[in-house]
Amino acid sequence: MKDKEIDWDACLPTKEMQADFKRFKGLKTAEEKEAFKKEMQDKYHKLPEAQKEAYKKASEAGLKATVSACNDYIERAEEAILRNKRKHSVNHVFSSPPSIINFTSKKPSYDDTRRSSRNNELLQRAQSDL
């Protein structure tokens, strides 16, 4: 799936956003990340209206590019999975069949015990009659 890489410049359209993201990735603790978020909010609220509007537009463009990149990645992953399944099913057709284990019970063989006990009974009666 490396045929198409994510365009990070589209996802982070300004140099400032790229630098902020790089800084955010380096944060280790939840406290550092929360402080960063607070700092970014404060920074945004201090911007003049014209810069806020430009930042919003850049953020929206970056978000759309991120969603598009994610959808492309998902599509490529699904295609790879389908290719792998097709490849496996073709190999399965040409491979030798697996051995089959039969878990059904065997048909009971002829029970000779009833016959032999009947024969014994008849034999004993015949001997006693003699």
Protein Blocks (a to p, Z undefined) as FASTA:
>chain_A
ZZpccdfklmmmbfklmmmmmmmmmpmbfmlmmmmmmmmmmmmmmpcfklmmmmmmmmmm
mmmmmmmmmmmmmmmmmmmmmmmmmmmmmmmmmmccdddddfbdcdddddfklmmmmmmm
mmmmmmmmZZ
